[in-house]
């Protein structure tokens, strides 16, 4: 699933940094599959994840037991929400994966799925019959299943929601997981995303790599039980691996190995070794055979022991004195005996005749059992009365405990409602002095108190009334304005499309579709209300331009005409191989030659300002600037960030330039830089500003506005360039802004172009 999808928040990744006290417990990955819909669904997911995280990093005990307890605690949280509010009936499937000191421990309850691929086998967890045996939040306790594995370099882990096995099949998913490596992981992610008719499914794919400190030491060390707690006695059990096994990916051959069909897979594909195992491996193999079916030697041993046992049962209880036998060879599998080169003493089996002939020590006789005399009279009646009263008293105690807990929840819920009501008084006081920022903050606090009260006592009439008041006040304070021209889109997209970027120049519109990996060109009428031309794809992945193969397309930008350097305006296109292509309607697509291109790491964004080309290199955390020279950008690039600036471009999703450089990261942080230095800038906090920001657009002049696309709450937030909140745009119709992807501001016509998962809209800016 694309990270901009609102449901992507159902997957939480916790990887404590070095020095964090939680690092002793390693990494934790939590995937929540919510069943049912409710106004508090997002709140429920956050509560579940927070509960699991708290329990895992604070409770003591073995890792598997702690994960079980964490899921049980999450079950109680969701069940309490369902019980306190009759209108809420949510259930969930949860799968947690903990990676600590070379061990992988997975715990799950409810409908989720995991695949673990090693060089020898592919494991599916949990089994189908276990996955659907119970859910979180229901009336019964969940049945939590666990899986353990000692990880090695090259192992692959996939966690996903149960819909994966419904939209696709085990063979396809398992084949992709088995074929995944560090080098082709991005390709496998795209392959998995294409399964199931491109239905957006939630999953995480991980490849384990060798660590410098050596996995043997980590794998052999005991696992910590909690931060500051005593380690457990037992290590996490794992499955050993043979060093003489041909890798599964090589033997299966090709990127999509031929696995057995789902019914015959039996949830584990074991690959036999090509070479004989060592002695230790033979003994473990022999032990496995004893589990599988008794050998001839084992059967003979049982037959020899049965007569002796029968004879001993017929005799009085005696203690035999067994002599120490002479050294002899030990029996092995299939009744065969092999002479040992260095024999050791072994105990021999003593037959019935030999036992009878040995000297015995007679034990004293044990008196027979005599039942006690039954109670009579008052004593008997008292015992019967006690037996009747015990379950009655137990029920009364349990009922009193539940009643006491309900009373406590009721009191706490009413106190939270009173706090919310008092915050509304603060809102009126702030508005009386025109302090809108304080009023918005108080409304946000009031809504938070109501959310907590709903968890404890459900939705009451008073809570419903206060919630309506808060909503009305927020609408007024946040300056929410409806966009009424989103009823008819300029362009409709199919279900398989993944529109990502949009660039507009006059009547020409260019859209990057990451799903089809193509750049499409459209042309509107002069009023920007209808499409007059649909020229299709002008460039796509795999095309060859000037002898260069186009890689995965990642970004586009518009390059105006540069006097004395470039006489035609063009669209610039960036691919994942750090190649930049140029397109205009006269010349078509051409490759733009850049100096020192090989020195770039991984460029994910490009921008144009005053003829200069800016490339954001995520690997080196640097922005490189090319200045026009000669017939192209012939001069080497210069590093734009100052040497003292520690830039962090990981997770960068959008970049814009107006003299300053603005960077939007995937966590919703918007940063502002000037002349290589970071400026103090932050967006004013408003109630509900916790959604996923996926793109932004802005006017180039200093007094212009910032427009941020909030995909979670399906709205467009408007700020000034000092970070002060101005207003927000919402859809006057239903669902037009669902799946918000990109924005582009045409300052000449004051039209805001809005790109969503299903369509492209052009709307005049409200005045």
C-alpha positions in Angstrom: 0.0 0.0 0.0 1.2 3.5 -0.8 2.3 5.3 2.4 -0.1 8.1 1.6 -3.1 5.9 2.0 -4.9 6.7 5.3 -4.9 3.0 6.2 -1.1 2.9 6.1 -1.2 4.1 9.7 -2.4 0.6 10.7 1.2 -0.5 10.4 3.6 0.8 13.0 7.4 0.4 12.8 9.4 0.9 16.1 13.2 0.7 15.6 14.8 2.2 18.7 18.1 4.1 18.0 21.4 3.2 19.6 21.4 4.6 23.2 17.6 4.3 23.6 16.9 2.1 26.6 14.3 0.3 24.5 17.0 -0.9 22.1 17.6 -3.9 24.5 14.3 -5.2 23.3 15.1 -4.7 19.6 12.7 -3.7 16.9 8.9 -4.2 16.9 6.6 -4.2 14.0 2.8 -4.0 14.6 0.2 -4.6 11.9 -3.5 -4.1 12.8 -6.3 -5.3 10.5 -9.5 -3.6 11.7 -12.8 -5.3 11.0 -15.8 -3.0 10.9 -16.2 0.7 10.6 -16.7 3.3 13.3 -16.1 7.1 13.9 -13.4 6.1 16.4 -11.6 3.6 14.1 -8.4 5.6 13.9 -8.5 6.2 17.6 -8.9 2.5 18.2 -5.9 1.6 16.0 -3.8 4.1 17.9 -4.8 2.8 21.3 -4.1 -0.8 20.2 -0.6 0.1 18.9 0.2 2.2 22.0 -0.9 -0.6 24.3 1.2 -3.2 22.5 4.3 -1.0 22.4 4.0 -0.2 26.1 3.6 -3.8 27.2 6.4 -5.1 24.9 9.0 -2.6 26.1 8.1 -2.6 29.8 6.8 -6.1 30.8 9.1 -8.8 32.0 9.4 -12.4 30.8 10.4 -14.3 27.6 9.8 -12.4 24.4 7.0 -14.8 23.2 5.1 -14.5 26.5 5.5 -10.7 26.4 4.1 -10.5 22.9 1.2 -12.7 23.9 0.5 -10.4 26.9 0.7 -7.4 24.6 -1.9 -8.8 22.3 -4.1 -9.8 25.3 -3.9 -6.2 26.6 -4.9 -4.8 23.2 -7.8 -7.2 23.2 -9.0 -5.7 26.5 -8.7 -2.2 25.2 -10.8 -2.9 22.1 -13.3 -5.0 24.1 -13.8 -2.1 26.6 -14.4 0.3 23.7 -17.1 -2.0 22.3 -18.7 -2.6 25.7 -18.8 1.1 26.7 -20.4 2.3 23.4 -23.2 0.1 22.0 -22.8 1.7 18.5 -19.2 0.5 18.3 -18.6 -3.1 17.3 -15.0 -3.3 16.1 -12.8 -6.4 15.9 -9.3 -6.7 14.7 -6.5 -9.1 13.7 -3.1 -8.3 15.1 0.3 -9.6 14.1 3.5 -8.5 15.9 7.1 -9.3 14.9 9.9 -8.7 17.3 13.6 -8.8 16.1 16.0 -8.9 19.0 19.6 -10.2 19.1 19.4 -12.3 16.0 16.0 -13.8 16.9 12.7 -13.3 15.2 9.6 -13.9 17.3 6.1 -13.4 15.7 2.8 -13.5 17.6 -0.6 -13.2 15.9 -4.3 -13.4 16.7 -7.1 -13.0 14.2 -6.9 -12.7 10.4 -3.3 -11.8 9.4 -0.6 -13.6 7.5 3.2 -13.8 7.6 5.8 -15.5 5.3 9.4 -16.3 6.4 11.8 -17.3 3.6 15.2 -18.8 4.3 17.8 -20.6 2.1 16.1 -23.9 2.9 12.4 -23.4 3.2 9.4 -21.0 3.1 7.1 -20.9 6.2 3.6 -19.5 6.2 2.3 -18.4 9.6 -0.2 -18.8 11.1 -2.0 -21.8 9.6 -5.3 -21.1 7.9 -7.3 -22.9 10.5 -5.5 -20.9 13.2 -5.8 -17.5 11.5 -9.6 -17.5 11.5 -10.1 -19.1 14.9 -10.7 -15.9 16.8 -10.4 -12.1 16.6 -9.4 -9.2 18.9 -12.2 -7.3 20.6 -14.8 -10.1 20.7 -16.5 -11.7 23.6 -14.0 -14.6 23.9 -10.3 -14.5 24.7 -8.1 -14.5 21.6 -6.0 -17.6 20.8 -2.5 -16.1 20.3 -0.1 -18.2 18.1 3.7 -17.7 18.1 6.5 -18.4 15.7 10.3 -18.4 16.4 13.2 -18.3 14.1 17.0 -17.5 14.3 17.6 -15.1 11.4 20.5 -15.3 9.0 21.7 -13.1 6.2 19.4 -13.2 3.2 16.3 -14.3 5.2 13.1 -12.5 4.2 10.1 -11.6 6.3 6.7 -10.5 5.0 3.8 -9.4 7.1 0.4 -8.6 5.6 -3.3 -8.4 6.2 -5.5 -11.4 5.4 -6.8 -9.8 2.2 -3.5 -10.8 0.6 -4.5 -14.5 0.5 -8.0 -13.6 -0.8 -7.0 -11.2 -3.6 -3.9 -13.3 -4.6 -2.8 -16.8 -3.7 -0.2 -18.4 -1.5 1.9 -19.6 -4.4 2.2 -16.1 -5.9 3.0 -14.3 -2.6 5.3 -17.1 -1.4 7.2 -17.1 -4.7 7.7 -13.3 -4.5 9.0 -13.5 -0.9 11.4 -16.4 -1.7 12.8 -14.5 -4.7 13.4 -11.2 -2.7 16.9 -10.0 -2.1 18.4 -6.7 -1.1 19.1 -5.8 -4.7 15.6 -6.5 -6.1 13.5 -5.6 -3.2 11.9 -2.6 -4.8 10.9 -4.6 -7.8 9.3 -7.3 -5.6 7.4 -4.6 -3.8 6.0 -3.4 -7.0 5.2 -7.0 -8.1 3.3 -7.5 -4.8 1.4 -4.3 -5.2 0.2 -5.5 -8.7 -1.4 -8.6 -7.1 -5.1 -8.7 -6.5 -6.3 -6.4 -9.3 -4.3 -3.5 -7.8 -6.4 -3.4 -4.6 -4.4 -1.4 -2.1 -3.3 -3.9 0.5 -1.2 -3.3 3.7 2.1 -5.2 4.1 5.7 -4.8 5.0 8.7 -6.6 3.4 12.0 -7.0 5.1 15.4 -8.5 4.1 17.8 -9.4 6.9 21.5 -8.7 6.3 24.6 -9.8 8.1 25.7 -7.6 11.0 29.3 -6.6 11.6 29.4 -7.9 15.2 28.6 -11.5 14.0 25.2 -13.2 14.3 26.6 -16.3 16.1 27.3 -14.3 19.3 23.9 -12.6 19.1 21.9 -15.7 18.3 23.6 -17.6 21.2 23.0 -14.9 23.8 19.9 -14.9 26.0 17.2 -12.5 25.1 16.4 -9.7 27.5 13.0 -9.9 29.3 12.5 -6.2 29.7 14.3 -2.9 30.0 16.3 -3.3 33.3 14.8 -6.7 34.0 16.6 -10.0 34.5 17.1 -12.0 31.3 15.0 -15.2 30.9 16.5 -18.7 31.6 15.6 -20.0 28.1 16.8 -18.7 24.8 14.2 -18.2 22.1 14.1 -21.5 20.2 14.9 -21.3 16.5 15.5 -23.6 13.6 19.0 -24.5 12.7 20.3 -24.3 9.2 22.7 -26.5 7.3 25.7 -24.9 5.6 25.6 -27.4 2.7 22.2 -26.6 1.3 21.9 -25.0 -2.1 20.0 -21.7 -1.8 16.3 -22.1 -2.5 16.2 -19.1 -4.8 19.0 -20.6 -7.0 17.3 -24.0 -7.3 13.9 -22.6 -8.1 15.4 -20.5 -10.9 13.9 -17.3 -12.1 12.3 -14.3 -10.4 9.0 -16.2 -9.9 9.7 -19.7 -8.6 7.3 -22.5 -9.3 5.8 -23.3 -5.8 3.2 -26.0 -5.2 -0.4 -24.8 -5.2 -2.0 -23.5 -2.0 -3.8 -26.8 -1.1 -0.6 -28.9 -1.4 1.8 -26.4 0.1 1.2 -27.7 3.7 2.4 -24.2 4.9 6.1 -25.3 4.8 8.3 -26.1 1.9 11.3 -28.1 3.2 14.3 -28.5 0.8 16.5 -31.6 1.4 20.2 -31.3 1.7 22.4 -32.2 -1.3 25.3 -33.5 0.8 25.5 -35.9 3.8 25.1 -34.1 7.1 27.7 -34.2 9.9 27.3 -36.5 12.9 25.3 -34.0 14.9 23.0 -33.6 12.0 22.6 -37.4 11.7 21.6 -37.7 15.3 19.0 -34.9 15.0 17.7 -36.5 11.8 17.4 -39.8 13.7 15.6 -38.1 16.5 13.1 -36.7 14.0 12.6 -40.2 12.6 11.6 -41.5 16.0 8.9 -38.9 16.1 7.8 -39.8 12.6 7.6 -43.6 13.1 9.2 -46.1 15.6 12.3 -47.9 14.3 12.9 -51.6 14.5 15.3 -51.1 17.4 12.8 -48.9 19.2 10.0 -51.4 18.7 12.2 -54.3 20.0 13.0 -52.2 23.1 9.3 -51.7 23.8 8.6 -55.4 23.4 11.4 -56.2 25.8 10.1 -53.8 28.4 6.5 -54.9 28.3 7.0 -58.4 29.8 9.3 -57.1 32.5 6.7 -54.4 33.5 4.0 -57.1 33.6 6.1 -59.3 35.8 6.9 -56.5 38.2 3.3 -55.7 38.5 2.5 -59.3 39.6 5.3 -59.3 42.3 5.3 -57.4 45.6 6.9 -53.9 45.6 10.7 -54.5 45.8 13.9 -52.6 45.1 16.3 -54.5 42.8 20.0 -54.0 43.0 21.2 -53.6 39.4 24.9 -54.3 38.8 27.0 -52.0 36.6 27.3 -53.6 33.1 30.4 -53.9 31.1 31.0 -51.4 28.2 29.4 -52.4 25.0 28.4 -50.8 21.7 25.2 -48.7 21.6 22.3 -49.6 19.3 21.5 -47.4 16.4 18.7 -47.0 13.9 17.1 -49.9 12.1 18.4 -52.5 14.6 22.0 -52.2 13.3 25.0 -52.3 15.6 28.3 -50.6 14.7 31.6 -51.1 16.7 32.5 -47.9 18.4 36.1 -46.8 18.1 36.1 -45.4 21.7 33.4 -47.3 23.6 31.8 -45.8 26.7 29.9 -47.6 29.4 26.2 -48.0 28.6 23.5 -49.3 30.9 22.0 -52.6 29.8 18.4 -53.6 29.9 17.7 -56.2 32.7 15.3 -59.0 31.8 12.6 -60.5 34.2 14.6 -63.7 34.9 17.8 -61.7 35.8 15.8 -59.5 38.1 14.3 -62.4 40.0 17.8 -64.0 40.5 19.3 -60.9 42.0 19.4 -60.2 45.8 16.4 -58.1 46.7 15.6 -55.8 49.7 12.1 -56.3 51.0 10.3 -53.0 51.5 7.7 -52.7 54.3 4.1 -53.4 53.3 1.9 -50.4 52.5 -1.4 -50.5 54.4 -4.5 -50.7 52.2 -6.6 -47.6 51.5 -9.7 -47.2 53.7 -12.2 -44.4 52.9 -13.0 -42.0 55.7 -16.3 -42.3 57.6 -19.0 -40.2 56.0 -20.1 -37.1 57.9 -23.5 -37.2 59.5 -25.9 -34.9 61.2 -25.1 -31.2 61.6 -21.6 -31.7 60.3 -22.9 -33.1 57.0 -25.5 -30.3 56.7 -22.8 -27.7 57.3 -20.5 -29.1 54.6 -23.4 -29.1 52.1 -24.3 -25.5 53.0 -20.6 -24.4 52.5 -20.5 -26.2 49.1 -23.6 -24.3 48.0 -22.5 -20.9 49.4 -19.0 -20.9 47.8 -20.1 -20.5 44.1 -22.8 -17.9 45.3 -20.2 -15.9 47.2 -17.8 -16.1 44.2 -20.4 -14.8 41.9 -21.2 -12.0 44.3 -17.5 -11.0 44.6 -17.0 -11.0 40.8 -20.2 -9.0 40.2 -19.1 -6.5 42.9 -15.7 -6.1 41.2 -17.4 -5.5 37.8 -19.8 -3.1 39.3 -17.0 -1.2 41.1 -15.0 -1.0 37.8 -18.1 0.3 36.0 -18.6 2.9 38.7 -15.0 4.0 38.4 -15.3 4.3 34.6 -18.5 6.2 35.0 -17.0 8.7 37.4 -13.9 9.2 35.2 -16.0 9.6 32.1 -18.2 12.3 33.7 -15.1 14.2 34.9 -13.8 14.2 31.4 -17.1 15.6 30.1 -16.9 18.3 32.7 -13.4 19.2 31.6 -14.5 19.4 28.0 -17.4 21.7 29.1 -14.9 24.0 31.0 -12.7 24.2 27.9 -15.7 25.6 25.9 -15.8 28.4 28.5 -12.1 29.1 27.8 -13.0 29.3 24.0 -15.5 32.0 24.6 -13.1 34.0 26.8 -10.4 33.7 24.1 -12.7 34.9 21.3 -13.8 37.9 23.4 -10.2 39.2 23.0 -9.9 37.9 19.4 -7.3 35.3 20.4 -8.2 32.7 17.8 -5.1 30.6 18.3 -5.9 30.0 22.0 -9.5 29.3 21.1 -8.5 26.6 18.6 -6.2 25.0 21.1 -9.0 24.9 23.7 -11.4 23.3 21.3 -8.8 20.7 20.5 -8.4 19.9 24.2 -12.2 19.7 24.6 -12.5 17.2 21.7 -9.6 15.1 23.2 -11.5 14.9 26.5 -14.6 13.8 24.8 -12.8 11.1 22.9 -11.4 9.7 26.1 -14.8 9.9 27.7 -16.4 7.9 24.8 -13.9 5.1 25.5 -15.0 4.9 29.1 -18.8 5.5 29.0 -19.8 5.5 25.4 -21.7 8.2 23.5 -24.2 9.9 25.8 -26.6 12.7 25.0 -24.4 15.3 26.7 -21.3 14.1 24.8 -23.3 14.3 21.6 -24.4 17.8 22.3 -20.9 19.0 23.3 -19.4 17.4 20.2 -21.8 19.3 17.9 -20.9 22.5 19.6 -17.2 21.9 19.1 -17.7 21.0 15.5 -19.6 24.2 14.8 -17.1 26.4 16.6 -14.2 24.7 14.8 -15.8 25.3 11.4 -16.0 29.0 12.2 -12.5 29.2 13.7 -10.8 27.2 11.0 -12.4 29.1 8.2 -13.5 26.0 6.4 -14.5 26.8 2.9 -16.2 24.5 0.5 -15.0 24.0 -3.1 -18.2 23.9 -5.3 -16.6 23.2 -8.7 -15.4 19.7 -8.0 -18.5 18.0 -9.4 -17.1 17.4 -12.8 -13.4 16.4 -13.2 -11.2 17.3 -16.1 -10.0 13.7 -16.2 -11.1 10.4 -14.8 -8.7 7.6 -13.8 -9.2 3.9 -13.7 -8.7 1.6 -10.7 -5.3 0.6 -11.8 -4.0 4.2 -12.1 -1.6 5.7 -9.5 -1.4 9.4 -10.4 1.4 11.0 -8.4 2.7 14.3 -9.8 1.1 17.1 -11.9 2.7 20.0 -13.8 0.7 22.7 -15.7 1.9 25.3 -18.2 -0.8 27.4 -19.8 -3.2 24.9 -21.4 -0.8 21.9 -21.2 -1.1 19.4 -18.4 1.5 16.7 -17.6 0.7 13.9 -15.1 3.2 11.3 -13.8 1.4 7.9 -13.2 3.5 5.7 -10.9 1.2 2.8 -11.5 1.7 2.6 -15.3 5.1 4.3 -15.0 4.3 6.8 -17.8 4.1 10.6 -18.3 0.8 11.6 -20.0 0.1 14.9 -21.8 -3.3 16.7 -22.0 -4.4 20.0 -23.3 -7.4 22.0 -22.1 -9.6 24.7 -23.6 -8.8 28.3 -22.8 -11.2 28.4 -19.9 -9.5 25.3 -18.3 -12.9 23.6 -18.0 -12.6 20.8 -20.6 -9.9 18.6 -22.1 -9.4 19.2 -25.9 -6.5 16.8 -26.4 -5.4 13.6 -24.9 -2.0 12.8 -26.3 -1.4 9.7 -24.2 2.0 8.7 -22.8 4.9 10.9 -24.0 7.5 8.8 -22.0 7.4 5.6 -20.0 9.7 3.3 -18.2 11.7 1.1 -20.5 11.8 3.6 -23.4 15.1 4.4 -25.0 16.0 8.1 -25.5 19.3 9.0 -27.1 20.6 5.6 -26.3 19.6 5.8 -22.6 17.0 3.5 -21.1 14.4 5.2 -19.0 14.2 3.8 -15.5 11.4 4.2 -12.9 9.9 7.6 -13.1 10.0 9.6 -9.8 9.5 13.3 -10.5 8.7 16.0 -13.1 9.2 19.8 -13.2 8.7 22.7 -15.7 11.7 24.5 -17.2 10.7 27.9 -18.7 12.5 29.3 -21.6 16.0 30.5 -20.7 17.2 33.5 -22.8 20.5 32.7 -24.5 20.5 29.1 -23.3 17.3 27.4 -24.1 14.8 28.9 -26.5 12.0 26.4 -25.8 10.2 25.7 -22.5 10.3 22.0 -21.7 9.2 19.4 -19.2 12.0 17.9 -17.2 11.6 14.2 -16.1 13.7 12.4 -13.5 14.0 8.6 -13.2 15.4 6.4 -10.4 18.7 6.0 -12.3 19.4 9.7 -11.8 18.8 10.4 -15.5 17.1 13.7 -16.5 15.1 13.8 -19.7 13.6 16.8 -21.5 10.4 16.9 -23.5 8.7 19.6 -25.6 6.2 19.2 -28.4 8.7 20.2 -31.1 11.7 18.1 -30.2 10.0 15.3 -28.4 12.0 13.5 -25.6 15.7 14.0 -25.4 18.3 13.1 -22.8 19.8 16.0 -20.7 23.5 15.5 -20.3 24.8 16.4 -16.8 28.4 16.6 -15.5 29.5 14.2 -12.8 26.2 12.3 -12.9 28.0 9.2 -11.6 28.8 10.9 -8.3 25.1 11.2 -7.4 23.6 8.6 -5.1 19.8 8.4 -5.1 18.0 11.4 -6.5 14.3 11.5 -5.6 13.3 15.1 -6.4 14.2 17.8 -8.9 13.4 21.5 -9.1 13.9 24.5 -11.4 14.5 28.1 -10.3 15.9 30.9 -12.4 17.2 28.4 -15.0 19.2 26.5 -12.3 18.5 22.7 -11.9 18.3 21.3 -8.3 18.6 17.6 -7.6 17.9 16.3 -4.0 20.2 13.4 -3.3 18.7 11.3 -0.5 21.8 9.1 -0.1 24.2 11.9 0.5 21.7 14.2 2.2 22.6 17.0 -0.2 21.0 19.2 -2.8 23.2 19.6 -5.9 22.7 22.7 -8.1 23.5 22.8 -11.8 24.0 26.2 -13.5 23.4 26.7 -17.2 26.7 26.8 -19.1 27.7 26.1 -22.7 25.2 24.1 -24.7 23.8 22.4 -21.6 24.6 22.0 -17.9 28.3 21.6 -18.7 29.7 22.7 -15.3 30.1 20.4 -12.4 27.3 20.7 -9.7 27.8 22.6 -6.5 26.6 21.4 -3.1 23.8 23.8 -2.0 23.7 22.9 1.8 26.3 24.6 3.9 28.9 22.3 5.3 27.7 22.8 8.9 24.1 21.9 7.9 23.2 18.3 8.7 20.5 17.8 6.1 18.3 14.7 6.3 16.6 14.0 3.0 15.4 10.5 3.9 11.6 10.3 3.3 11.5 13.4 1.2 8.3 13.5 -0.8 8.1 17.1 -2.3 10.4 20.0 -3.0 9.6 23.6 -4.1 11.8 26.6 -4.7 10.9 30.3 -4.5 14.4 31.6 -3.7 14.2 29.5 -0.6 14.0 25.8 -0.8 11.0 24.1 0.9 11.2 20.4 1.7 8.2 18.2 2.8 9.0 14.9 4.4 6.7 11.9 4.7 6.2 12.5 8.4 4.4 15.8 7.6 7.3 18.1 8.5 7.8 21.1 6.2 11.3 22.7 6.4 12.5 26.0 4.9 16.1 26.7 3.9 17.8 29.9 2.7 21.3 30.2 1.2 22.2 26.7 2.5 21.0 27.3 6.1 17.8 26.2 7.8 15.4 28.9 8.8 13.3 28.7 12.0 9.9 27.7 10.6 7.0 25.5 11.7 3.3 25.2 10.8 0.9 26.6 13.4 -0.8 23.7 15.1 -4.5 23.5 14.6 -7.0 20.9 15.9 -6.8 17.8 13.8 -3.5 18.6 12.2 -2.3 15.0 12.3 -3.2 13.8 8.8 -0.9 12.6 6.2 0.5 15.5 4.0 1.3 14.1 0.6 2.2 17.2 -1.5 2.2 21.0 -1.4 2.1 24.0 -3.8 2.9 27.6 -3.3 3.1 31.0 -5.0 6.6 32.2 -5.8 6.1 35.8 -4.5 6.9 36.4 -0.8 3.3 37.2 0.2 2.0 34.1 -1.5 0.3 31.2 0.3 1.2 27.6 0.9 -1.3 24.9 0.0 -0.9 21.5 1.6 -2.7 18.4 0.6 -4.0 16.5 3.7 -4.9 13.0 2.3 -6.1 11.6 5.7 -8.8 14.3 6.3 -9.4 14.9 2.6 -8.8 18.7 2.7 -6.4 21.4 1.5 -4.8 23.5 4.3 -3.7 27.1 3.6 -0.9 28.8 5.4 1.1 31.9 4.8 4.9 31.7 4.4 5.4 32.5 8.1 3.6 29.3 9.1 0.4 31.0 10.2 -2.8 29.1 9.6 -5.2 30.9 7.2 -8.0 28.6 6.1 -8.8 25.2 4.6 -10.7 23.9 1.6 -13.0 20.9 1.7 -15.2 19.3 -0.8 -18.8 20.5 -1.1 -19.7 17.2 -2.8 -19.1 13.7 -1.4 -15.7 12.0 -1.8 -14.3 14.2 -4.5 -11.1 14.8 -2.5 -10.8 11.1 -1.5 -7.4 9.7 -2.3 -5.7 13.2 -2.6 -2.3 12.9 -4.3 -1.0 16.2 -5.7 -1.4 19.9 -6.1 -0.3 22.5 -8.6 -0.9 26.3 -8.5 -1.2 28.2 -11.7 -0.5 31.8 -10.5 -1.4 33.3 -13.9 -5.0 32.1 -13.8 -5.2 31.6 -10.0 -6.4 28.1 -10.6 -5.6 25.3 -8.2 -5.1 21.9 -9.9 -6.0 19.0 -7.6 -4.9 15.4 -8.4 -6.6 12.5 -6.7 -6.6 8.7 -7.1 -9.6 8.9 -9.3 -9.5 12.2 -11.1 -8.0 15.6 -12.0 -9.8 18.8 -11.0 -9.2 22.5 -11.8 -10.8 24.9 -9.3 -10.4 28.7 -9.1 -9.0 29.9 -5.8 -11.8 31.1 -3.5 -11.7 34.8 -2.8 
